Amino acid sequence: MRKLMRQPSSRRRWLAISALLFAGIILVPMLLVMALNGGMVNHLLTPVGSYFSMFQLIWPEQHLGALQFILTKSFIVLAHHDPRSDLNLWTVEYDAITLLIYLGVALVAAWLLNRSRGPGLVIALIGAAMVAATFTYITVLDHCAGPTWAGFVTLYAFGVSGFDISYSWQWMFGVAGLGLMGWGLWRLRGAQATR
């Protein structure tokens, strides 16, 4: 009996893994931007808080417009602020949709890690990482003026110029990630069926 009480339930383990993955999905882009651009996070912004009074004005007249307005603003912005120029040299931005996608990816990845093994697991996890990366937005003062998809900023950092910025590239990356997740799940299901 004591042995059973010491072992965490499957649900608690799944939630614990999900929480760790969610934190990791938030921290990895920040650590990468810190490593590639130099400087630690020294500034935390909450733009939703500054726009909340505007949300309250719009809400009585247009509920959907107010929700769209508040959901497209960043909830948390982690930044490296240069006090000499009074500019944010780089930021990593998390809006509501990004955080929901990260949470969904963390829950699915934790479920996979908790239940599956094999090459299909690796493929599905790579797809999950691609889906999370599709919704990652950063600003690097050298390459962009506002929050931009991390994929575009990465290409500019590697010297790709004349690149047409359109959401179709971002969507293709996300669809490829979903495709890899599906293929990985299909392989895992096939591997379980042959047992």
C-alpha beads as a LAMMPS data file, in Angstrom:
LAMMPS data file: protein, C-alpha beads

195 atoms
194 bonds

1 atom types
1 bond types

-500.0 500.0 xlo xhi
-500.0 500.0 ylo yhi
-500.0 500.0 zlo zhi

Masses

1 110.0

Atoms # bond

1 1 1 0.000 0.000 0.000
2 1 1 2.776 2.448 0.948
3 1 1 4.564 1.586 -2.259
4 1 1 1.451 2.508 -4.253
5 1 1 1.074 5.787 -2.358
6 1 1 4.694 6.737 -3.108
7 1 1 4.242 6.223 -6.837
8 1 1 2.629 9.229 -8.510
9 1 1 -0.480 8.521 -10.512
10 1 1 -0.264 8.575 -14.285
11 1 1 -2.329 11.762 -14.424
12 1 1 -0.115 13.608 -11.956
13 1 1 2.996 12.482 -13.823
14 1 1 1.480 13.645 -17.114
15 1 1 0.648 17.064 -15.618
16 1 1 4.127 17.372 -14.083
17 1 1 5.799 16.541 -17.403
18 1 1 3.426 18.981 -19.147
19 1 1 4.354 21.768 -16.736
20 1 1 8.078 21.132 -17.264
21 1 1 7.664 21.057 -21.044
22 1 1 5.566 24.251 -20.993
23 1 1 8.254 26.031 -18.977
24 1 1 10.902 24.664 -21.337
25 1 1 9.024 25.831 -24.429
26 1 1 8.919 29.324 -22.934
27 1 1 12.561 29.325 -21.812
28 1 1 14.245 27.819 -24.906
29 1 1 13.523 30.740 -27.293
30 1 1 14.582 33.201 -24.617
31 1 1 17.860 31.339 -23.984
32 1 1 18.571 31.072 -27.724
33 1 1 17.977 34.779 -28.288
34 1 1 20.136 35.597 -25.253
35 1 1 22.962 33.390 -26.533
36 1 1 22.834 34.656 -30.117
37 1 1 22.337 38.360 -29.393
38 1 1 24.107 38.788 -26.078
39 1 1 22.721 40.236 -22.892
40 1 1 20.452 38.852 -20.229
41 1 1 16.773 39.564 -19.739
42 1 1 16.728 42.785 -17.747
43 1 1 13.293 44.121 -18.622
44 1 1 9.830 42.570 -18.263
45 1 1 6.835 44.146 -19.957
46 1 1 3.135 43.287 -19.759
47 1 1 1.494 45.103 -22.683
48 1 1 -1.930 43.584 -22.012
49 1 1 -1.966 45.421 -18.706
50 1 1 -1.385 48.763 -20.419
51 1 1 -4.119 48.066 -23.001
52 1 1 -6.684 46.783 -20.486
53 1 1 -8.416 50.153 -20.104
54 1 1 -8.874 50.281 -23.896
55 1 1 -10.317 46.746 -23.743
56 1 1 -12.865 47.920 -21.169
57 1 1 -13.930 50.765 -23.465
58 1 1 -14.364 48.527 -26.514
59 1 1 -16.037 45.596 -24.711
60 1 1 -19.534 47.132 -24.202
61 1 1 -19.858 47.960 -27.918
62 1 1 -18.013 45.148 -29.698
63 1 1 -17.312 41.958 -27.752
64 1 1 -15.519 40.128 -30.578
65 1 1 -13.440 43.158 -31.511
66 1 1 -12.406 43.635 -27.891
67 1 1 -11.421 39.969 -27.558
68 1 1 -9.433 40.091 -30.791
69 1 1 -7.751 43.292 -29.608
70 1 1 -6.675 41.835 -26.266
71 1 1 -5.712 38.392 -27.634
72 1 1 -3.328 39.881 -30.193
73 1 1 -1.418 41.921 -27.621
74 1 1 1.529 40.329 -25.866
75 1 1 0.862 39.109 -22.333
76 1 1 4.540 38.879 -21.424
77 1 1 7.547 40.442 -23.132
78 1 1 11.014 39.421 -21.982
79 1 1 13.558 41.980 -23.173
80 1 1 17.145 43.125 -23.015
81 1 1 16.910 46.872 -22.469
82 1 1 19.900 49.081 -23.236
83 1 1 19.855 51.993 -20.760
84 1 1 22.178 54.139 -22.919
85 1 1 19.923 54.168 -25.972
86 1 1 16.711 53.478 -24.024
87 1 1 15.856 50.753 -26.588
88 1 1 14.972 47.119 -26.232
89 1 1 17.740 45.421 -28.216
90 1 1 15.784 42.177 -28.396
91 1 1 12.528 40.779 -27.073
92 1 1 10.751 37.451 -26.869
93 1 1 6.988 37.972 -26.884
94 1 1 4.185 35.711 -25.686
95 1 1 0.570 36.515 -26.530
96 1 1 -2.515 34.533 -25.506
97 1 1 -2.628 32.415 -28.672
98 1 1 1.069 31.573 -28.361
99 1 1 0.658 30.534 -24.736
100 1 1 -2.370 28.361 -25.611
101 1 1 -0.446 26.669 -28.442
102 1 1 2.522 26.103 -26.117
103 1 1 0.199 24.590 -23.527
104 1 1 -1.401 22.291 -26.114
105 1 1 1.999 21.194 -27.440
106 1 1 3.237 20.560 -23.884
107 1 1 0.158 18.466 -23.038
108 1 1 0.439 16.367 -26.222
109 1 1 4.213 15.921 -25.900
110 1 1 3.864 14.894 -22.241
111 1 1 1.165 12.389 -23.192
112 1 1 3.489 10.947 -25.843
113 1 1 6.435 10.774 -23.460
114 1 1 4.276 9.175 -20.794
115 1 1 2.848 6.433 -23.051
116 1 1 5.087 5.787 -26.042
117 1 1 8.570 4.768 -27.087
118 1 1 10.256 4.277 -30.432
119 1 1 11.238 6.216 -33.555
120 1 1 7.687 7.496 -34.019
121 1 1 8.024 9.307 -30.696
122 1 1 11.047 11.279 -31.928
123 1 1 9.267 12.225 -35.160
124 1 1 6.147 13.341 -33.258
125 1 1 8.216 15.390 -30.783
126 1 1 10.100 17.119 -33.625
127 1 1 6.726 17.975 -35.152
128 1 1 5.504 19.321 -31.799
129 1 1 8.615 21.508 -31.523
130 1 1 7.975 22.848 -35.037
131 1 1 4.378 23.705 -34.132
132 1 1 5.568 25.565 -31.026
133 1 1 8.226 27.385 -33.094
134 1 1 5.532 28.467 -35.561
135 1 1 3.995 30.633 -32.838
136 1 1 7.239 32.076 -31.457
137 1 1 7.676 35.816 -31.987
138 1 1 10.808 37.821 -31.305
139 1 1 12.183 41.259 -32.011
140 1 1 15.849 41.808 -32.690
141 1 1 16.677 45.447 -33.264
142 1 1 19.238 44.575 -35.971
143 1 1 16.682 42.690 -38.088
144 1 1 13.144 43.843 -37.317
145 1 1 11.212 46.719 -35.848
146 1 1 8.398 44.796 -34.192
147 1 1 7.421 41.288 -33.142
148 1 1 8.170 39.010 -36.063
149 1 1 8.028 35.260 -36.469
150 1 1 11.292 33.762 -35.215
151 1 1 11.776 31.935 -38.541
152 1 1 12.004 35.191 -40.494
153 1 1 14.395 36.735 -37.984
154 1 1 16.576 33.617 -38.155
155 1 1 16.750 33.816 -41.961
156 1 1 17.675 37.506 -41.821
157 1 1 20.344 36.735 -39.225
158 1 1 21.886 34.227 -41.666
159 1 1 22.022 36.918 -44.346
160 1 1 19.044 35.894 -46.457
161 1 1 17.863 39.092 -48.086
162 1 1 15.049 39.837 -50.478
163 1 1 12.935 37.236 -48.700
164 1 1 9.224 37.783 -49.134
165 1 1 7.705 37.998 -45.658
166 1 1 4.290 36.394 -45.857
167 1 1 2.354 34.272 -43.432
168 1 1 2.292 31.417 -45.944
169 1 1 5.852 30.431 -44.955
170 1 1 4.900 30.397 -41.293
171 1 1 1.783 28.355 -42.012
172 1 1 3.759 25.879 -44.142
173 1 1 6.223 25.405 -41.276
174 1 1 3.332 24.806 -38.866
175 1 1 1.566 22.394 -41.236
176 1 1 4.850 20.504 -41.707
177 1 1 5.083 20.245 -37.908
178 1 1 1.520 18.934 -37.680
179 1 1 2.325 16.488 -40.481
180 1 1 5.359 15.184 -38.612
181 1 1 3.288 14.842 -35.447
182 1 1 0.669 12.866 -37.366
183 1 1 3.265 10.670 -39.039
184 1 1 4.945 10.001 -35.690
185 1 1 1.608 9.104 -34.075
186 1 1 0.785 6.828 -37.031
187 1 1 4.139 5.054 -36.637
188 1 1 3.603 4.694 -32.891
189 1 1 0.136 3.278 -33.454
190 1 1 1.520 0.829 -36.033
191 1 1 4.285 -0.232 -33.649
192 1 1 1.748 -0.848 -30.870
193 1 1 -0.517 -2.822 -33.193
194 1 1 2.315 -5.246 -34.137
195 1 1 3.034 -6.091 -30.495

Bonds

1 1 1 2
2 1 2 3
3 1 3 4
4 1 4 5
5 1 5 6
6 1 6 7
7 1 7 8
8 1 8 9
9 1 9 10
10 1 10 11
11 1 11 12
12 1 12 13
13 1 13 14
14 1 14 15
15 1 15 16
16 1 16 17
17 1 17 18
18 1 18 19
19 1 19 20
20 1 20 21
21 1 21 22
22 1 22 23
23 1 23 24
24 1 24 25
25 1 25 26
26 1 26 27
27 1 27 28
28 1 28 29
29 1 29 30
30 1 30 31
31 1 31 32
32 1 32 33
33 1 33 34
34 1 34 35
35 1 35 36
36 1 36 37
37 1 37 38
38 1 38 39
39 1 39 40
40 1 40 41
41 1 41 42
42 1 42 43
43 1 43 44
44 1 44 45
45 1 45 46
46 1 46 47
47 1 47 48
48 1 48 49
49 1 49 50
50 1 50 51
51 1 51 52
52 1 52 53
53 1 53 54
54 1 54 55
55 1 55 56
56 1 56 57
57 1 57 58
58 1 58 59
59 1 59 60
60 1 60 61
61 1 61 62
62 1 62 63
63 1 63 64
64 1 64 65
65 1 65 66
66 1 66 67
67 1 67 68
68 1 68 69
69 1 69 70
70 1 70 71
71 1 71 72
72 1 72 73
73 1 73 74
74 1 74 75
75 1 75 76
76 1 76 77
77 1 77 78
78 1 78 79
79 1 79 80
80 1 80 81
81 1 81 82
82 1 82 83
83 1 83 84
84 1 84 85
85 1 85 86
86 1 86 87
87 1 87 88
88 1 88 89
89 1 89 90
90 1 90 91
91 1 91 92
92 1 92 93
93 1 93 94
94 1 94 95
95 1 95 96
96 1 96 97
97 1 97 98
98 1 98 99
99 1 99 100
100 1 100 101
101 1 101 102
102 1 102 103
103 1 103 104
104 1 104 105
105 1 105 106
106 1 106 107
107 1 107 108
108 1 108 109
109 1 109 110
110 1 110 111
111 1 111 112
112 1 112 113
113 1 113 114
114 1 114 115
115 1 115 116
116 1 116 117
117 1 117 118
118 1 118 119
119 1 119 120
120 1 120 121
121 1 121 122
122 1 122 123
123 1 123 124
124 1 124 125
125 1 125 126
126 1 126 127
127 1 127 128
128 1 128 129
129 1 129 130
130 1 130 131
131 1 131 132
132 1 132 133
133 1 133 134
134 1 134 135
135 1 135 136
136 1 136 137
137 1 137 138
138 1 138 139
139 1 139 140
140 1 140 141
141 1 141 142
142 1 142 143
143 1 143 144
144 1 144 145
145 1 145 146
146 1 146 147
147 1 147 148
148 1 148 149
149 1 149 150
150 1 150 151
151 1 151 152
152 1 152 153
153 1 153 154
154 1 154 155
155 1 155 156
156 1 156 157
157 1 157 158
158 1 158 159
159 1 159 160
160 1 160 161
161 1 161 162
162 1 162 163
163 1 163 164
164 1 164 165
165 1 165 166
166 1 166 167
167 1 167 168
168 1 168 169
169 1 169 170
170 1 170 171
171 1 171 172
172 1 172 173
173 1 173 174
174 1 174 175
175 1 175 176
176 1 176 177
177 1 177 178
178 1 178 179
179 1 179 180
180 1 180 181
181 1 181 182
182 1 182 183
183 1 183 184
184 1 184 185
185 1 185 186
186 1 186 187
187 1 187 188
188 1 188 189
189 1 189 190
190 1 190 191
191 1 191 192
192 1 192 193
193 1 193 194
194 1 194 195
